[in-house]
Amino acid sequence: MNIAKKIKYINNYWSRLICAIFNIAAFTFSNRIFFGSHYYRNNERIIKHELKHVEQFYTIKFFPIKYLWELIKNGRNNKYEKEAILAEKEV
Ligand SMILES: [Zn+2]
């Protein structure tokens, strides 16, 4: 899937605030990756992780609802996060 050029990388007051509240490095919504700090922008592991979420967004129907349900059921150790964690190790 060639979506790399459409990705928007966002690091602003709100992205940093939300990341701080949830104690996360970054989060993704659709083709937008929001960072908790400018340091994470060049972190390959985090980028690979978030790009997997972008892919999930575009390939899984009703992904935001399904993700939320998984998050409620299984917390941060849910199946979508496990998939993203695996993607961190891909070359
Ligand atoms: Zn994740």
PDB file of the backbone (N, CA, C, O) and the ligand in Angstrom, with CONECT records:
HET     ZN  A 101       1
ATOM      1  N   MET A   1       0.832  -1.189   0.000  1.00  0.00           N
ATOM      2  CA  MET A   1       0.000   0.000   0.000  1.00  0.00           C
ATOM      3  C   MET A   1       0.875   1.251   0.000  1.00  0.00           C
ATOM      4  O   MET A   1       1.682   1.448   0.908  1.00  0.00           O
ATOM      5  N   ASN A   2       0.714   2.091  -1.015  1.00  0.00           N
ATOM      6  CA  ASN A   2       1.532   3.301  -1.102  1.00  0.00           C
ATOM      7  C   ASN A   2       0.767   4.507  -0.572  1.00  0.00           C
ATOM      8  O   ASN A   2       0.119   5.239  -1.320  1.00  0.00           O
ATOM      9  N   ILE A   3       0.863   4.688   0.734  1.00  0.00           N
ATOM     10  CA  ILE A   3       0.147   5.800   1.345  1.00  0.00           C
ATOM     11  C   ILE A   3       1.119   6.758   2.013  1.00  0.00           C
ATOM     12  O   ILE A   3       0.710   7.765   2.591  1.00  0.00           O
ATOM     13  N   ALA A   4       2.416   6.442   1.931  1.00  0.00           N
ATOM     14  CA  ALA A   4       3.447   7.192   2.661  1.00  0.00           C
ATOM     15  C   ALA A   4       3.396   8.689   2.373  1.00  0.00           C
ATOM     16  O   ALA A   4       3.588   9.498   3.280  1.00  0.00           O
ATOM     17  N   LYS A   5       3.142   9.063   1.130  1.00  0.00           N
ATOM     18  CA  LYS A   5       3.183  10.495   0.788  1.00  0.00           C
ATOM     19  C   LYS A   5       1.979  11.256   1.333  1.00  0.00           C
ATOM     20  O   LYS A   5       1.998  12.482   1.435  1.00  0.00           O
ATOM     21  N   LYS A   6       0.932  10.510   1.681  1.00  0.00           N
ATOM     22  CA  LYS A   6      -0.271  11.165   2.194  1.00  0.00           C
ATOM     23  C   LYS A   6      -0.244  11.334   3.715  1.00  0.00           C
ATOM     24  O   LYS A   6      -1.110  11.997   4.286  1.00  0.00           O
ATOM     25  N   ILE A   7       0.741  10.740   4.356  1.00  0.00           N
ATOM     26  CA  ILE A   7       0.810  10.779   5.815  1.00  0.00           C
ATOM     27  C   ILE A   7       1.136  12.193   6.292  1.00  0.00           C
ATOM     28  O   ILE A   7       2.012  12.861   5.742  1.00  0.00           O
ATOM     29  N   LYS A   8       0.425  12.631   7.312  1.00  0.00           N
ATOM     30  CA  LYS A   8       0.724  13.930   7.906  1.00  0.00           C
ATOM     31  C   LYS A   8       1.283  13.711   9.313  1.00  0.00           C
ATOM     32  O   LYS A   8       0.699  13.003  10.134  1.00  0.00           O
ATOM     33  N   TYR A   9       2.416  14.332   9.560  1.00  0.00           N
ATOM     34  CA  TYR A   9       3.074  14.208  10.864  1.00  0.00           C
ATOM     35  C   TYR A   9       2.814  15.475  11.659  1.00  0.00           C
ATOM     36  O   TYR A   9       3.169  16.577  11.240  1.00  0.00           O
ATOM     37  N   ILE A  10       2.198  15.300  12.795  1.00  0.00           N
ATOM     38  CA  ILE A  10       1.773  16.464  13.573  1.00  0.00           C
ATOM     39  C   ILE A  10       2.396  16.453  14.967  1.00  0.00           C
ATOM     40  O   ILE A  10       2.320  15.463  15.695  1.00  0.00           O
ATOM     41  N   ASN A  11       2.999  17.558  15.309  1.00  0.00           N
ATOM     42  CA  ASN A  11       3.581  17.720  16.633  1.00  0.00           C
ATOM     43  C   ASN A  11       3.262  19.139  17.083  1.00  0.00           C
ATOM     44  O   ASN A  11       3.959  20.093  16.739  1.00  0.00           O
ATOM     45  N   ASN A  12       2.200  19.251  17.853  1.00  0.00           N
ATOM     46  CA  ASN A  12       1.809  20.580  18.327  1.00  0.00           C
ATOM     47  C   ASN A  12       1.400  20.505  19.797  1.00  0.00           C
ATOM     48  O   ASN A  12       1.531  19.459  20.433  1.00  0.00           O
ATOM     49  N   TYR A  13       0.917  21.594  20.315  1.00  0.00           N
ATOM     50  CA  TYR A  13       0.526  21.652  21.724  1.00  0.00           C
ATOM     51  C   TYR A  13      -0.471  20.548  22.076  1.00  0.00           C
ATOM     52  O   TYR A  13      -0.327  19.875  23.097  1.00  0.00           O
ATOM     53  N   TRP A  14      -1.482  20.369  21.223  1.00  0.00           N
ATOM     54  CA  TRP A  14      -2.543  19.410  21.525  1.00  0.00           C
ATOM     55  C   TRP A  14      -2.060  17.972  21.439  1.00  0.00           C
ATOM     56  O   TRP A  14      -2.427  17.139  22.268  1.00  0.00           O
ATOM     57  N   SER A  15      -1.237  17.678  20.436  1.00  0.00           N
ATOM     58  CA  SER A  15      -0.724  16.304  20.326  1.00  0.00           C
ATOM     59  C   SER A  15       0.146  15.975  21.539  1.00  0.00           C
ATOM     60  O   SER A  15       0.091  14.868  22.074  1.00  0.00           O
ATOM     61  N   ARG A  16       0.949  16.951  21.962  1.00  0.00           N
ATOM     62  CA  ARG A  16       1.824  16.723  23.123  1.00  0.00           C
ATOM     63  C   ARG A  16       1.010  16.572  24.401  1.00  0.00           C
ATOM     64  O   ARG A  16       1.341  15.758  25.264  1.00  0.00           O
ATOM     65  N   LEU A  17      -0.058  17.361  24.518  1.00  0.00           N
ATOM     66  CA  LEU A  17      -0.912  17.290  25.704  1.00  0.00           C
ATOM     67  C   LEU A  17      -1.612  15.928  25.797  1.00  0.00           C
ATOM     68  O   LEU A  17      -1.621  15.303  26.858  1.00  0.00           O
ATOM     69  N   ILE A  18      -2.194  15.476  24.687  1.00  0.00           N
ATOM     70  CA  ILE A  18      -2.915  14.198  24.679  1.00  0.00           C
ATOM     71  C   ILE A  18      -1.947  13.048  24.973  1.00  0.00           C
ATOM     72  O   ILE A  18      -2.273  12.144  25.743  1.00  0.00           O
ATOM     73  N   CYS A  19      -0.778  13.081  24.372  1.00  0.00           N
ATOM     74  CA  CYS A  19       0.231  12.040  24.627  1.00  0.00           C
ATOM     75  C   CYS A  19       0.655  12.037  26.091  1.00  0.00           C
ATOM     76  O   CYS A  19       0.860  10.978  26.683  1.00  0.00           O
ATOM     77  N   ALA A  20       0.784  13.217  26.666  1.00  0.00           N
ATOM     78  CA  ALA A  20       1.182  13.312  28.081  1.00  0.00           C
ATOM     79  C   ALA A  20       0.093  12.728  28.975  1.00  0.00           C
ATOM     80  O   ALA A  20       0.390  11.997  29.919  1.00  0.00           O
ATOM     81  N   ILE A  21      -1.163  13.047  28.682  1.00  0.00           N
ATOM     82  CA  ILE A  21      -2.292  12.560  29.488  1.00  0.00           C
ATOM     83  C   ILE A  21      -2.351  11.029  29.463  1.00  0.00           C
ATOM     84  O   ILE A  21      -2.537  10.390  30.499  1.00  0.00           O
ATOM     85  N   PHE A  22      -2.189  10.449  28.266  1.00  0.00           N
ATOM     86  CA  PHE A  22      -2.309   8.994  28.134  1.00  0.00           C
ATOM     87  C   PHE A  22      -0.979   8.261  28.256  1.00  0.00           C
ATOM     88  O   PHE A  22      -0.918   7.038  28.133  1.00  0.00           O
ATOM     89  N   ASN A  23       0.082   9.021  28.498  1.00  0.00           N
ATOM     90  CA  ASN A  23       1.417   8.431  28.653  1.00  0.00           C
ATOM     91  C   ASN A  23       1.803   7.584  27.443  1.00  0.00           C
ATOM     92  O   ASN A  23       2.211   6.431  27.578  1.00  0.00           O
ATOM     93  N   ILE A  24       1.668   8.173  26.270  1.00  0.00           N
ATOM     94  CA  ILE A  24       2.031   7.500  25.024  1.00  0.00           C
ATOM     95  C   ILE A  24       2.982   8.395  24.221  1.00  0.00           C
ATOM     96  O   ILE A  24       3.027   9.607  24.430  1.00  0.00           O
ATOM     97  N   ALA A  25       3.732   7.792  23.313  1.00  0.00           N
ATOM     98  CA  ALA A  25       4.699   8.544  22.504  1.00  0.00           C
ATOM     99  C   ALA A  25       4.014   9.216  21.322  1.00  0.00           C
ATOM    100  O   ALA A  25       4.380  10.320  20.918  1.00  0.00           O
ATOM    101  N   ALA A  26       3.011   8.529  20.774  1.00  0.00           N
ATOM    102  CA  ALA A  26       2.328   9.030  19.586  1.00  0.00           C
ATOM    103  C   ALA A  26       0.988   8.322  19.443  1.00  0.00           C
ATOM    104  O   ALA A  26       0.739   7.304  20.090  1.00  0.00           O
ATOM    105  N   PHE A  27       0.133   8.868  18.596  1.00  0.00           N
ATOM    106  CA  PHE A  27      -1.109   8.182  18.257  1.00  0.00           C
ATOM    107  C   PHE A  27      -1.495   8.557  16.836  1.00  0.00           C
ATOM    108  O   PHE A  27      -1.002   9.532  16.269  1.00  0.00           O
ATOM    109  N   THR A  28      -2.384   7.757  16.285  1.00  0.00           N
ATOM    110  CA  THR A  28      -2.728   7.918  14.878  1.00  0.00           C
ATOM    111  C   THR A  28      -4.224   8.037  14.709  1.00  0.00           C
ATOM    112  O   THR A  28      -5.006   7.344  15.359  1.00  0.00           O
ATOM    113  N   PHE A  29      -4.597   8.929  13.824  1.00  0.00           N
ATOM    114  CA  PHE A  29      -5.996   8.966  13.406  1.00  0.00           C
ATOM    115  C   PHE A  29      -6.013   9.146  11.897  1.00  0.00           C
ATOM    116  O   PHE A  29      -5.563  10.163  11.369  1.00  0.00           O
ATOM    117  N   SER A  30      -6.541   8.138  11.214  1.00  0.00           N
ATOM    118  CA  SER A  30      -6.562   8.142   9.753  1.00  0.00           C
ATOM    119  C   SER A  30      -5.128   8.259   9.218  1.00  0.00           C
ATOM    120  O   SER A  30      -4.278   7.439   9.566  1.00  0.00           O
ATOM    121  N   ASN A  31      -4.851   9.250   8.391  1.00  0.00           N
ATOM    122  CA  ASN A  31      -3.497   9.385   7.836  1.00  0.00           C
ATOM    123  C   ASN A  31      -2.653  10.371   8.638  1.00  0.00           C
ATOM    124  O   ASN A  31      -1.601  10.810   8.172  1.00  0.00           O
ATOM    125  N   ARG A  32      -3.104  10.718   9.833  1.00  0.00           N
ATOM    126  CA  ARG A  32      -2.377  11.681  10.653  1.00  0.00           C
ATOM    127  C   ARG A  32      -1.738  11.005  11.860  1.00  0.00           C
ATOM    128  O   ARG A  32      -2.401  10.314  12.634  1.00  0.00           O
ATOM    129  N   ILE A  33      -0.427  11.223  11.998  1.00  0.00           N
ATOM    130  CA  ILE A  33       0.295  10.702  13.147  1.00  0.00           C
ATOM    131  C   ILE A  33       0.634  11.878  14.063  1.00  0.00           C
ATOM    132  O   ILE A  33       1.289  12.835  13.650  1.00  0.00           O
ATOM    133  N   PHE A  34       0.180  11.788  15.299  1.00  0.00           N
ATOM    134  CA  PHE A  34       0.369  12.860  16.273  1.00  0.00           C
ATOM    135  C   PHE A  34       1.444  12.447  17.273  1.00  0.00           C
ATOM    136  O   PHE A  34       1.418  11.336  17.803  1.00  0.00           O
ATOM    137  N   PHE A  35       2.381  13.344  17.522  1.00  0.00           N
ATOM    138  CA  PHE A  35       3.515  13.018  18.383  1.00  0.00           C
ATOM    139  C   PHE A  35       3.448  13.738  19.725  1.00  0.00           C
ATOM    140  O   PHE A  35       2.900  14.832  19.859  1.00  0.00           O
ATOM    141  N   GLY A  36       4.039  13.059  20.717  1.00  0.00           N
ATOM    142  CA  GLY A  36       4.120  13.636  22.051  1.00  0.00           C
ATOM    143  C   GLY A  36       5.350  14.501  22.221  1.00  0.00           C
ATOM    144  O   GLY A  36       5.450  15.269  23.177  1.00  0.00           O
ATOM    145  N   SER A  37       6.287  14.378  21.295  1.00  0.00           N
ATOM    146  CA  SER A  37       7.519  15.175  21.355  1.00  0.00           C
ATOM    147  C   SER A  37       8.172  15.148  19.985  1.00  0.00           C
ATOM    148  O   SER A  37       8.006  14.185  19.237  1.00  0.00           O
ATOM    149  N   HIS A  38       8.910  16.190  19.651  1.00  0.00           N
ATOM    150  CA  HIS A  38       9.585  16.203  18.348  1.00  0.00           C
ATOM    151  C   HIS A  38      10.675  15.132  18.269  1.00  0.00           C
ATOM    152  O   HIS A  38      11.114  14.766  17.179  1.00  0.00           O
ATOM    153  N   TYR A  39      11.110  14.630  19.433  1.00  0.00           N
ATOM    154  CA  TYR A  39      12.124  13.563  19.432  1.00  0.00           C
ATOM    155  C   TYR A  39      11.604  12.294  18.752  1.00  0.00           C
ATOM    156  O   TYR A  39      12.375  11.546  18.150  1.00  0.00           O
ATOM    157  N   TYR A  40      10.311  12.059  18.849  1.00  0.00           N
ATOM    158  CA  TYR A  40       9.743  10.816  18.326  1.00  0.00           C
ATOM    159  C   TYR A  40       9.564  10.839  16.809  1.00  0.00           C
ATOM    160  O   TYR A  40       9.375   9.797  16.183  1.00  0.00           O
ATOM    161  N   ARG A  41       9.625  12.035  16.226  1.00  0.00           N
ATOM    162  CA  ARG A  41       9.417  12.171  14.786  1.00  0.00           C
ATOM    163  C   ARG A  41      10.427  11.344  13.988  1.00  0.00           C
ATOM    164  O   ARG A  41      10.113  10.843  12.908  1.00  0.00           O
ATOM    165  N   ASN A  42      11.633  11.206  14.524  1.00  0.00           N
ATOM    166  CA  ASN A  42      12.678  10.471  13.818  1.00  0.00           C
ATOM    167  C   ASN A  42      12.945   9.095  14.428  1.00  0.00           C
ATOM    168  O   ASN A  42      13.954   8.457  14.127  1.00  0.00           O
ATOM    169  N   ASN A  43      12.047   8.657  15.269  1.00  0.00           N
ATOM    170  CA  ASN A  43      12.199   7.340  15.890  1.00  0.00           C
ATOM    171  C   ASN A  43      11.570   6.285  14.972  1.00  0.00           C
ATOM    172  O   ASN A  43      10.349   6.202  14.835  1.00  0.00           O
ATOM    173  N   GLU A  44      12.434   5.491  14.356  1.00  0.00           N
ATOM    174  CA  GLU A  44      11.992   4.526  13.341  1.00  0.00           C
ATOM    175  C   GLU A  44      10.981   3.519  13.901  1.00  0.00           C
ATOM    176  O   GLU A  44      10.013   3.151  13.235  1.00  0.00           O
ATOM    177  N   ARG A  45      11.229   3.089  15.133  1.00  0.00           N
ATOM    178  CA  ARG A  45      10.340   2.102  15.753  1.00  0.00           C
ATOM    179  C   ARG A  45       8.927   2.682  15.927  1.00  0.00           C
ATOM    180  O   ARG A  45       7.933   2.019  15.633  1.00  0.00           O
ATOM    181  N   ILE A  46       8.860   3.901  16.399  1.00  0.00           N
ATOM    182  CA  ILE A  46       7.555   4.547  16.615  1.00  0.00           C
ATOM    183  C   ILE A  46       6.856   4.798  15.279  1.00  0.00           C
ATOM    184  O   ILE A  46       5.648   4.596  15.166  1.00  0.00           O
ATOM    185  N   ILE A  47       7.605   5.236  14.273  1.00  0.00           N
ATOM    186  CA  ILE A  47       7.012   5.498  12.951  1.00  0.00           C
ATOM    187  C   ILE A  47       6.426   4.203  12.374  1.00  0.00           C
ATOM    188  O   ILE A  47       5.304   4.197  11.868  1.00  0.00           O
ATOM    189  N   LYS A  48       7.185   3.117  12.453  1.00  0.00           N
ATOM    190  CA  LYS A  48       6.703   1.824  11.934  1.00  0.00           C
ATOM    191  C   LYS A  48       5.431   1.388  12.663  1.00  0.00           C
ATOM    192  O   LYS A  48       4.489   0.882  12.053  1.00  0.00           O
ATOM    193  N   HIS A  49       5.426   1.596  13.973  1.00  0.00           N
ATOM    194  CA  HIS A  49       4.271   1.250  14.795  1.00  0.00           C
ATOM    195  C   HIS A  49       3.039   2.043  14.339  1.00  0.00           C
ATOM    196  O   HIS A  49       1.969   1.481  14.104  1.00  0.00           O
ATOM    197  N   GLU A  50       3.219   3.353  14.223  1.00  0.00           N
ATOM    198  CA  GLU A  50       2.075   4.207  13.872  1.00  0.00           C
ATOM    199  C   GLU A  50       1.626   3.986  12.429  1.00  0.00           C
ATOM    200  O   GLU A  50       0.436   4.083  12.129  1.00  0.00           O
ATOM    201  N   LEU A  51       2.571   3.691  11.531  1.00  0.00           N
ATOM    202  CA  LEU A  51       2.203   3.416  10.139  1.00  0.00           C
ATOM    203  C   LEU A  51       1.337   2.168  10.032  1.00  0.00           C
ATOM    204  O   LEU A  51       0.475   2.071   9.158  1.00  0.00           O
ATOM    205  N   LYS A  52       1.574   1.211  10.933  1.00  0.00           N
ATOM    206  CA  LYS A  52       0.707   0.025  10.966  1.00  0.00           C
ATOM    207  C   LYS A  52      -0.719   0.427  11.332  1.00  0.00           C
ATOM    208  O   LYS A  52      -1.683  -0.108  10.785  1.00  0.00           O
ATOM    209  N   HIS A  53      -0.844   1.378  12.263  1.00  0.00           N
ATOM    210  CA  HIS A  53      -2.185   1.857  12.626  1.00  0.00           C
ATOM    211  C   HIS A  53      -2.845   2.585  11.454  1.00  0.00           C
ATOM    212  O   HIS A  53      -4.055   2.477  11.256  1.00  0.00           O
ATOM    213  N   VAL A  54      -2.049   3.326  10.679  1.00  0.00           N
ATOM    214  CA  VAL A  54      -2.590   3.988   9.484  1.00  0.00           C
ATOM    215  C   VAL A  54      -3.138   2.921   8.536  1.00  0.00           C
ATOM    216  O   VAL A  54      -4.244   3.043   8.010  1.00  0.00           O
ATOM    217  N   GLU A  55      -2.341   1.878   8.334  1.00  0.00           N
ATOM    218  CA  GLU A  55      -2.758   0.772   7.457  1.00  0.00           C
ATOM    219  C   GLU A  55      -4.050   0.137   7.980  1.00  0.00           C
ATOM    220  O   GLU A  55      -4.971  -0.138   7.210  1.00  0.00           O
ATOM    221  N   GLN A  56      -4.108  -0.091   9.297  1.00  0.00           N
ATOM    222  CA  GLN A  56      -5.319  -0.666   9.899  1.00  0.00           C
ATOM    223  C   GLN A  56      -6.523   0.236   9.627  1.00  0.00           C
ATOM    224  O   GLN A  56      -7.623  -0.231   9.331  1.00  0.00           O
ATOM    225  N   PHE A  57      -6.279   1.537   9.735  1.00  0.00           N
ATOM    226  CA  PHE A  57      -7.345   2.508   9.483  1.00  0.00           C
ATOM    227  C   PHE A  57      -7.929   2.379   8.088  1.00  0.00           C
ATOM    228  O   PHE A  57      -9.138   2.493   7.886  1.00  0.00           O
ATOM    229  N   TYR A  58      -7.032   2.135   7.118  1.00  0.00           N
ATOM    230  CA  TYR A  58      -7.455   2.106   5.724  1.00  0.00           C
ATOM    231  C   TYR A  58      -7.915   0.726   5.249  1.00  0.00           C
ATOM    232  O   TYR A  58      -8.583   0.617   4.221  1.00  0.00           O
ATOM    233  N   THR A  59      -7.564  -0.315   5.983  1.00  0.00           N
ATOM    234  CA  THR A  59      -7.878  -1.658   5.502  1.00  0.00           C
ATOM    235  C   THR A  59      -8.970  -2.367   6.319  1.00  0.00           C
ATOM    236  O   THR A  59      -9.580  -3.324   5.840  1.00  0.00           O
ATOM    237  N   ILE A  60      -9.212  -1.903   7.538  1.00  0.00           N
ATOM    238  CA  ILE A  60     -10.207  -2.556   8.386  1.00  0.00           C
ATOM    239  C   ILE A  60     -11.449  -1.663   8.464  1.00  0.00           C
ATOM    240  O   ILE A  60     -11.377  -0.503   8.871  1.00  0.00           O
ATOM    241  N   LYS A  61     -12.555  -2.219   8.072  1.00  0.00           N
ATOM    242  CA  LYS A  61     -13.817  -1.470   8.100  1.00  0.00           C
ATOM    243  C   LYS A  61     -14.196  -1.098   9.530  1.00  0.00           C
ATOM    244  O   LYS A  61     -14.094  -1.924  10.438  1.00  0.00           O
ATOM    245  N   PHE A  62     -14.625   0.124   9.726  1.00  0.00           N
ATOM    246  CA  PHE A  62     -15.022   0.628  11.046  1.00  0.00           C
ATOM    247  C   PHE A  62     -13.910   0.497  12.078  1.00  0.00           C
ATOM    248  O   PHE A  62     -14.165   0.221  13.250  1.00  0.00           O
ATOM    249  N   PHE A  63     -12.667   0.699  11.628  1.00  0.00           N
ATOM    250  CA  PHE A  63     -11.521   0.493  12.520  1.00  0.00           C
ATOM    251  C   PHE A  63     -11.598   1.285  13.830  1.00  0.00           C
ATOM    252  O   PHE A  63     -11.350   0.704  14.887  1.00  0.00           O
ATOM    253  N   PRO A  64     -11.928   2.579  13.812  1.00  0.00           N
ATOM    254  CA  PRO A  64     -11.945   3.311  15.092  1.00  0.00           C
ATOM    255  C   PRO A  64     -12.871   2.678  16.130  1.00  0.00           C
ATOM    256  O   PRO A  64     -12.544   2.623  17.315  1.00  0.00           O
ATOM    257  N   ILE A  65     -14.030   2.201  15.672  1.00  0.00           N
ATOM    258  CA  ILE A  65     -14.988   1.568  16.595  1.00  0.00           C
ATOM    259  C   ILE A  65     -14.434   0.236  17.090  1.00  0.00           C
ATOM    260  O   ILE A  65     -14.498  -0.076  18.279  1.00  0.00           O
ATOM    261  N   LYS A  66     -13.882  -0.552  16.143  1.00  0.00           N
ATOM    262  CA  LYS A  66     -13.310  -1.854  16.513  1.00  0.00           C
ATOM    263  C   LYS A  66     -12.121  -1.683  17.450  1.00  0.00           C
ATOM    264  O   LYS A  66     -11.947  -2.457  18.391  1.00  0.00           O
ATOM    265  N   TYR A  67     -11.298  -0.658  17.186  1.00  0.00           N
ATOM    266  CA  TYR A  67     -10.135  -0.415  18.042  1.00  0.00           C
ATOM    267  C   TYR A  67     -10.598  -0.068  19.457  1.00  0.00           C
ATOM    268  O   TYR A  67     -10.074  -0.594  20.439  1.00  0.00           O
ATOM    269  N   LEU A  68     -11.577   0.815  19.546  1.00  0.00           N
ATOM    270  CA  LEU A  68     -12.090   1.242  20.844  1.00  0.00           C
ATOM    271  C   LEU A  68     -12.636   0.051  21.634  1.00  0.00           C
ATOM    272  O   LEU A  68     -12.412  -0.071  22.839  1.00  0.00           O
ATOM    273  N   TRP A  69     -13.349  -0.815  20.934  1.00  0.00           N
ATOM    274  CA  TRP A  69     -13.912  -2.009  21.573  1.00  0.00           C
ATOM    275  C   TRP A  69     -12.789  -2.912  22.088  1.00  0.00           C
ATOM    276  O   TRP A  69     -12.863  -3.427  23.204  1.00  0.00           O
ATOM    277  N   GLU A  70     -11.755  -3.100  21.273  1.00  0.00           N
ATOM    278  CA  GLU A  70     -10.595  -3.911  21.670  1.00  0.00           C
ATOM    279  C   GLU A  70      -9.889  -3.299  22.878  1.00  0.00           C
ATOM    280  O   GLU A  70      -9.438  -3.998  23.786  1.00  0.00           O
ATOM    281  N   LEU A  71      -9.811  -1.960  22.855  1.00  0.00           N
ATOM    282  CA  LEU A  71      -9.143  -1.243  23.948  1.00  0.00           C
ATOM    283  C   LEU A  71      -9.898  -1.423  25.256  1.00  0.00           C
ATOM    284  O   LEU A  71      -9.291  -1.611  26.310  1.00  0.00           O
ATOM    285  N   ILE A  72     -11.221  -1.364  25.187  1.00  0.00           N
ATOM    286  CA  ILE A  72     -12.062  -1.554  26.371  1.00  0.00           C
ATOM    287  C   ILE A  72     -11.928  -2.990  26.883  1.00  0.00           C
ATOM    288  O   ILE A  72     -11.798  -3.223  28.084  1.00  0.00           O
ATOM    289  N   LYS A  73     -11.962  -3.954  25.945  1.00  0.00           N
ATOM    290  CA  LYS A  73     -11.899  -5.378  26.313  1.00  0.00           C
ATOM    291  C   LYS A  73     -10.539  -5.803  26.838  1.00  0.00           C
ATOM    292  O   LYS A  73     -10.435  -6.467  27.869  1.00  0.00           O
ATOM    293  N   ASN A  74      -9.487  -5.408  26.106  1.00  0.00           N
ATOM    294  CA  ASN A  74      -8.149  -5.961  26.376  1.00  0.00           C
ATOM    295  C   ASN A  74      -7.083  -4.920  26.728  1.00  0.00           C
ATOM    296  O   ASN A  74      -5.903  -5.250  26.855  1.00  0.00           O
ATOM    297  N   GLY A  75      -7.498  -3.681  26.881  1.00  0.00           N
ATOM    298  CA  GLY A  75      -6.536  -2.630  27.227  1.00  0.00           C
ATOM    299  C   GLY A  75      -5.540  -2.396  26.108  1.00  0.00           C
ATOM    300  O   GLY A  75      -5.817  -2.677  24.942  1.00  0.00           O
ATOM    301  N   ARG A  76      -4.378  -1.878  26.475  1.00  0.00           N
ATOM    302  CA  ARG A  76      -3.386  -1.548  25.450  1.00  0.00           C
ATOM    303  C   ARG A  76      -2.723  -2.783  24.856  1.00  0.00           C
ATOM    304  O   ARG A  76      -1.996  -2.694  23.867  1.00  0.00           O
ATOM    305  N   ASN A  77      -2.977  -3.932  25.466  1.00  0.00           N
ATOM    306  CA  ASN A  77      -2.412  -5.178  24.939  1.00  0.00           C
ATOM    307  C   ASN A  77      -3.414  -5.845  23.986  1.00  0.00           C
ATOM    308  O   ASN A  77      -3.544  -7.069  23.968  1.00  0.00           O
ATOM    309  N   ASN A  78      -4.114  -5.033  23.203  1.00  0.00           N
ATOM    310  CA  ASN A  78      -5.139  -5.576  22.308  1.00  0.00           C
ATOM    311  C   ASN A  78      -4.533  -6.033  20.982  1.00  0.00           C
ATOM    312  O   ASN A  78      -3.354  -5.791  20.722  1.00  0.00           O
ATOM    313  N   LYS A  79      -5.340  -6.698  20.137  1.00  0.00           N
ATOM    314  CA  LYS A  79      -4.806  -7.337  18.933  1.00  0.00           C
ATOM    315  C   LYS A  79      -4.247  -6.330  17.925  1.00  0.00           C
ATOM    316  O   LYS A  79      -3.315  -6.648  17.185  1.00  0.00           O
ATOM    317  N   TYR A  80      -4.809  -5.121  17.891  1.00  0.00           N
ATOM    318  CA  TYR A  80      -4.310  -4.116  16.949  1.00  0.00           C
ATOM    319  C   TYR A  80      -2.955  -3.577  17.398  1.00  0.00           C
ATOM    320  O   TYR A  80      -2.089  -3.288  16.571  1.00  0.00           O
ATOM    321  N   GLU A  81      -2.776  -3.443  18.716  1.00  0.00           N
ATOM    322  CA  GLU A  81      -1.482  -3.002  19.240  1.00  0.00           C
ATOM    323  C   GLU A  81      -0.427  -4.092  19.046  1.00  0.00           C
ATOM    324  O   GLU A  81       0.727  -3.804  18.731  1.00  0.00           O
ATOM    325  N   LYS A  82      -0.845  -5.361  19.242  1.00  0.00           N
ATOM    326  CA  LYS A  82       0.094  -6.467  19.043  1.00  0.00           C
ATOM    327  C   LYS A  82       0.602  -6.474  17.605  1.00  0.00           C
ATOM    328  O   LYS A  82       1.785  -6.706  17.355  1.00  0.00           O
ATOM    329  N   GLU A  83      -0.307  -6.217  16.663  1.00  0.00           N
ATOM    330  CA  GLU A  83       0.055  -6.159  15.250  1.00  0.00           C
ATOM    331  C   GLU A  83       1.043  -5.011  14.993  1.00  0.00           C
ATOM    332  O   GLU A  83       2.016  -5.166  14.256  1.00  0.00           O
ATOM    333  N   ALA A  84       0.773  -3.867  15.612  1.00  0.00           N
ATOM    334  CA  ALA A  84       1.641  -2.692  15.434  1.00  0.00           C
ATOM    335  C   ALA A  84       3.009  -2.931  16.057  1.00  0.00           C
ATOM    336  O   ALA A  84       4.023  -2.478  15.524  1.00  0.00           O
ATOM    337  N   ILE A  85       3.045  -3.646  17.189  1.00  0.00           N
ATOM    338  CA  ILE A  85       4.310  -3.947  17.855  1.00  0.00           C
ATOM    339  C   ILE A  85       5.145  -4.887  16.974  1.00  0.00           C
ATOM    340  O   ILE A  85       6.365  -4.750  16.880  1.00  0.00           O
ATOM    341  N   LEU A  86       4.462  -5.841  16.334  1.00  0.00           N
ATOM    342  CA  LEU A  86       5.168  -6.736  15.387  1.00  0.00           C
ATOM    343  C   LEU A  86       5.754  -5.945  14.228  1.00  0.00           C
ATOM    344  O   LEU A  86       6.857  -6.236  13.765  1.00  0.00           O
ATOM    345  N   ALA A  87       5.018  -4.943  13.761  1.00  0.00           N
ATOM    346  CA  ALA A  87       5.456  -4.120  12.628  1.00  0.00           C
ATOM    347  C   ALA A  87       6.711  -3.315  12.960  1.00  0.00           C
ATOM    348  O   ALA A  87       7.474  -2.954  12.063  1.00  0.00           O
ATOM    349  N   GLU A  88       6.926  -3.036  14.239  1.00  0.00           N
ATOM    350  CA  GLU A  88       8.113  -2.286  14.650  1.00  0.00           C
ATOM    351  C   GLU A  88       9.388  -3.022  14.262  1.00  0.00           C
ATOM    352  O   GLU A  88      10.424  -2.407  14.010  1.00  0.00           O
ATOM    353  N   LYS A  89       9.297  -4.352  14.219  1.00  0.00           N
ATOM    354  CA  LYS A  89      10.486  -5.179  13.958  1.00  0.00           C
ATOM    355  C   LYS A  89      10.670  -5.479  12.470  1.00  0.00           C
ATOM    356  O   LYS A  89      11.681  -6.057  12.073  1.00  0.00           O
ATOM    357  N   GLU A  90       9.696  -5.089  11.653  1.00  0.00           N
ATOM    358  CA  GLU A  90       9.799  -5.334  10.207  1.00  0.00           C
ATOM    359  C   GLU A  90      10.862  -4.442   9.590  1.00  0.00           C
ATOM    360  O   GLU A  90      11.077  -3.313  10.032  1.00  0.00           O
ATOM    361  N   VAL A  91      11.525  -4.962   8.562  1.00  0.00           N
ATOM    362  CA  VAL A  91      12.559  -4.159   7.893  1.00  0.00           C
ATOM    363  C   VAL A  91      12.109  -3.743   6.486  1.00  0.00           C
ATOM    364  O   VAL A  91      12.850  -3.063   5.777  1.00  0.00           O
TER     365      VAL A  91
HETATM  366 ZN    ZN A 101      -0.222   1.554  18.889  1.00  0.00          ZN2+
END
